[in-house]
């Protein structure tokens, strides 16, 4: 048996005009999605901490893990996501979005006991 999760990554460079309080609000709003949109298993937000400065221009990351592809598709059109984008997009200078599948085999699921 296998389970396929979907990871949705955002690499973000915010505009210099974006205030710290606005960035904090955005990260809190992303993290709150786990309680608002079905199928989101986790949301992680972070600031680059690479000592080699290989992050190019990107300073922040958001990683959302979905239970499956159907939940990701629902998220993309969900009203909470649409509203978040209205606040998020005006603050963004550059953005990379990268989605990928995570395949968990039964023996991996057994070792963990649970996915999250």
N, C-alpha and C positions, 0 to 999 in steps of 0.2 A: 504494500500500500504506500502511496505517496501523497504528499500535500504540497501544493504550489502556492506560495505566498507571492505577493507583488510588492516591490519596494519602489517608492516614488521619491526621487531625490531632487532637491532644488539647491543649486549653487548660486549664491546671490552676491551681487555687488550693489549696495545701496548708494543712492545719491549722497553727495557730501552735505547737501542741505537737510538730509533726514536727521531729525533730533533723536537723541538717545531714548527719550521717553516713547517716541513713536516706534522705534525698533523693539523696545521691550513689549509694547502693546501687541505688535505683530506676532512676536514669539509666543506670548500668552494665548493669543487667539488661535494660532496653529495648534498649540498643545491642547487647547480646549476641545478640538474637533473629535477627540476620542470619545467624549461624552455626548456628542451631538450627531455624529454620522455613523450609522451601523456599518460594521465590517472593518473599521479602522482598529487595528490591534495595538498600534503604538505610534507616537509622534515624538521625534527627537529634534531639538534645535540646538545649534551651537555656533560658536565663533571660532574662526581658524586659529589653530595653535601649532601650526607646522613650523618647527625651528629652522627648516631649510628654505622657507619662503617660496615654496613651489605651488602656492595657491593661485598664482597669477594675480588677477584683480579681485578674486572672490573672497569675501570676508566672512560670510555666514552660510550655514547649511540647514536645511529642513529635510528630515527623512521620515516619510510616512510608510508604515507597513500595513498592507491590506490583506485580509483573509483570503481573497481570490480576485480574479480579474473583474468579475461582475460588480463587486463592491467598489473597485477603483472606478469603473465606468459610472456607477451611481454617484460617487463623490464628485466627479468632474462637473456634473449638472446640478448637484445638490445646492439648495438655496444658501446654506451656511458657507459653502465654498465660494459661491458667486459673490456673496457679500464681502467675504474676506478679500477676494481679489480686488474689489473696489477700493479698499484701504491700502492693500499691499502694492499694487502696480504703480501708483504715482510716486512711490518711494524708491523704486528699483531703477538702477541705471543699466545693469546687465544681469542676465539670468540664463542659466543652463538648467534644463529639465531632463532628467535621465531616469527611465523606468526599467526595471529588470525583474526577472522571475527568480525566486529562491525555491529550489526543490528540496524538500525534506523527505527522506525515505523513512519507512516505518521504524527501522532500528534507531534512527536519530530521534524520532518522536518518543520512542520507548526510553531512551537515555535521559531525555529532558523531562519526561513525564507529562509535560504540557508545552505548548508552543510559546506562550507568554504567561 
